[in-house]
Amino acid sequence: MKYLRAFLAGSLCLLLFSHCEKEEADTTVYRITQGTFFCECFGECLTEARFTGAAIEATTYQTCSPMSAVQRECSETLSDAEFQSILALVDWEAFRSLEETIGCPDCADGGGQWVEINRGGEVYRVTYEFGAPPTELAELVNELSQRVTELVTSGC
């Protein structure tokens, strides 16, 4: 009798769990961050720009540390359509397959850049030599850099 109860309880558990729906992974991109850094400088050595469905926010720092003094902060509205056009340039699987560090970023004060994507709670960053994005990121980096340059030079 006790084996029958255990069998029934086990069968009931299997039946209940077999009808559970699998949660699908959240593939929503919440933020793309792009930055440049030069650690052998003083002035505006680090620039970080955050792209969301609502805005572009750019901050420049006095040294290559985000803990240093802020030199400038700029922002402008980014429509959902503009953000979606940027997202169309992201191939998540190709991005995620890249090494986290490519080449020798900021060696001999050549500078470095990064792109970081927050997608469904997963954050992945790729850092590479300044001006030399991997081919998988070239179009995205070009678009992000152009928008950041326009924002920062627009008089913020």
N, C-alpha and C positions, 0 to 999 in steps of 0.2 A: 504494500500500500504506500509506503514512504517513497518508493521508487516511482510510482505512478504520479504522486504529487510533484516530485522533482521534475519528472518528464513533462507534465502539464505546465508547470511554471516556466521551464526552459522553452517549451514550444510557444507559450504565450509571449515571452520576451522576444523570441525570434520573429514572431508574427508582427508584433508592434514595431520593432526596429526595421523590419523589411519595408514598412510603409512610410518610413520617415523620408522626407524629401531632402536631398542633398542641397546644402547651401551653395549657391554659385559664387565664385570669386568676384569681388568687387573690382571691376576694371575701369572705374571712373578715375580720371586724372584730376587731382585736386590742385596741383601746383607744379610748375616747372621753374626751377631756379637756375640761373646762369651767372657765372662770375669770372672775373679775371683778377690775377694777383701778380705783384712784383715785390718780392720780399727784400730786395736790396735797394729800397728807395725810401723817401720820406715826402709826403705830400698827399697824393691820392693813389695809394698803392693797391687798394682792394676795392673792387666794384662788385656789388651783388645786386642782381635784379630778380624779382619774384613775379611770375606771371600766373594770374588766376583768372577765373571766369569774370571777375569784376574789375581788375586793375593790373597795371604794371607798377611796381614799386621798386625804385632803385636807390641804393645807398652807397656812398663812397666813404672809405675810411682812410685815416691818416697813415697808417702802416698796413702791413698785410694781415693784421689780426682784426677780427670783428669786435674785439674788446677795446680797440684803440678809439681815438676821438673820431666822431662822425664829421666828415667834411661837407657833404651835401646829402640831402634826401629829396627825392622827386617822386611824383606819382601822377598817373593819368588813368582815366577810365578806359577799360578794355571791354568792349562788348562781347557778349557770348559768341556771336558770329566770328569775331576776330580771334577769340580764344580757340574756337573750334577749327579755324583755318590753321592755327599754329599746331594744334593737336594732330591735324591731318599729316603733319610732317614727322610724327613720332611713330616709329616701328618698335613697339615695346619689346618684342622678342629679340630683335637685332640689338637694341640698346642694352637689354639685360644680359646679353651674351658677351658684351665687351668687358675687358679687364677693367677693374676699378681705377688703375693708374696705367696710362699709356705713355711710353717714352720717358723723358726726364723733365717733368714740369718744373720750371723756374731754375733749372741748372744754369750756371754762369749768368744769372739774372736775365735769362731769356723770357721769363714770365710763364705763367700757367693759366689755364682756363678749366672750367668744369661746367657740366650740365648735370642737374639733379632732378629726378622726377619722382613725385609722390603720387603713387597710383594705388588706390584701394587700400591705403594704410601701409603699403610697402614703399620704402624709400630706397632709391638706388642712385649712386653718383659715379660719374666717370670724369676723371681728371686727366688732362693731356697738356702738351706743350702749347704755349700761346701761339695762336694763328695756325695751328696744325690739327684741326679736328679729324677724327677718324671719318672715313668716307660715309659710314652709316649715320653720322651726325652732321655732316657738312651743310646740308640744306637747312636743317633746323637751327644750327648755330648761326648761319648767315642771317636768317630771319630774326632771331633773337637779338643778335649783335646790332643789326640795323635799327631795330626798335629802341634798344637801350641808347645807342648813339644819338638818335633823334630826340629822345626824352632828355638826356643829360645836356645836350647842346642847345636845347630850346630855352635855356635861361633859368633853369631851376636853381 
